[in-house]
Amino acid sequence: MWMICCSSSTVAILICKRQIQPTLASYPTLGDNPLQKPFIIGRKNWLFANTPRGAKASAITYSIIETAKENGLNPFQYLIYLFERLPNLDLEDKDALDELLPWSNTLPYVCRMNN
């Protein structure tokens, strides 16, 4: 009886909610997944990227740090190593750039997390 007084858009929303609800219930809530934690922490910091260039710089830095963590590196030591090596890097030598990637076996021991 109550559907008689509801608009067709309200009925469509109720039907859609019934169909989507089981799917949404199968996903963990925000913050339950340990892989989401850096993004949850970072999203408040991203509010302060005032320009598109600032946002891009933040995204690049964030990507480098998180990739270093995932590859078992100490992000601080890895960034120091990159800042020391990148200014003198020969851009024509593709192997030189590969040696600086976080999964490279040629990284110094000091960059490893458990040193």
C-alpha positions in Angstrom: 0.0 0.0 0.0 2.8 2.4 0.8 4.2 2.2 -2.7 1.2 3.9 -4.1 2.1 7.2 -2.6 5.8 7.0 -3.5 7.2 8.4 -6.7 8.7 6.1 -9.4 12.2 7.4 -8.6 11.8 6.4 -4.9 10.8 2.9 -6.0 13.8 2.7 -8.3 16.1 3.7 -5.5 14.6 1.1 -3.1 14.9 -1.6 -5.8 18.5 -0.6 -6.6 19.4 -0.6 -2.9 18.1 -4.1 -2.4 20.2 -5.3 -5.3 23.4 -3.5 -4.3 23.3 -4.1 -0.6 24.6 -7.7 -0.6 27.5 -6.7 -2.8 28.5 -3.8 -0.6 28.3 -6.0 2.5 30.9 -8.3 1.1 33.6 -5.5 1.1 35.4 -4.6 4.3 34.7 -1.2 5.7 37.1 1.6 5.1 40.1 1.2 7.3 39.7 -2.6 8.0 42.1 -3.4 5.2 45.8 -2.6 6.1 46.5 -1.6 2.5 44.1 1.2 2.8 45.7 2.8 5.9 48.2 5.0 4.0 45.5 6.3 1.8 43.3 7.1 4.8 46.1 9.0 6.5 47.1 10.7 3.2 43.7 12.0 2.2 43.7 14.8 4.8 47.2 15.8 3.7 46.1 16.0 0.1 43.6 18.7 0.9 46.6 21.1 1.1 47.7 20.6 -2.5 46.7 24.0 -3.7 47.7 23.7 -7.3 47.6 20.8 -9.9 51.4 20.9 -9.9 51.5 20.6 -6.1 49.1 17.7 -6.3 51.2 15.9 -8.9 54.3 16.4 -6.9 52.6 15.0 -3.8 51.3 12.0 -5.8 54.8 11.2 -7.2 56.4 11.5 -3.8 53.7 9.4 -2.2 54.1 6.8 -4.9 57.8 6.5 -4.4 57.6 6.2 -0.7 54.8 3.6 -0.7 56.6 1.5 -3.4 59.8 1.6 -1.4 57.9 0.3 1.7 56.3 -2.5 -0.3 59.8 -3.5 -1.5 61.2 -3.7 2.0 63.2 -0.4 1.8 63.7 2.2 4.4 61.9 5.2 2.6 64.1 7.8 4.2 67.4 6.1 3.3 66.0 5.3 -0.1 65.1 9.0 -0.8 68.6 10.1 0.4 70.1 7.6 -2.0 67.9 8.8 -4.9 68.7 12.5 -4.2 72.4 11.7 -4.2 72.4 9.6 -7.4 69.8 11.2 -9.6 71.5 14.6 -10.3 74.5 12.8 -11.7 72.6 10.1 -13.6 73.3 9.5 -17.3 69.8 9.7 -18.9 71.0 7.8 -22.0 72.0 4.7 -19.9 68.8 2.8 -19.3 70.5 0.3 -17.0 71.6 3.2 -14.7 67.9 4.1 -14.1 67.0 0.5 -13.5 69.6 0.2 -10.8 67.7 3.0 -8.8 64.3 1.2 -8.9 63.0 0.0 -5.5 63.1 -3.7 -6.6 66.7 -3.5 -7.8 69.2 -5.9 -6.2 72.0 -3.3 -6.7 70.6 -0.9 -4.0 73.0 -0.4 -1.1 72.4 -2.3 2.2 71.6 0.9 4.0 68.4 1.3 2.0 67.1 -2.1 3.2 64.5 -2.0 6.0 66.2 -4.5 8.2 69.7 -3.2 8.3 
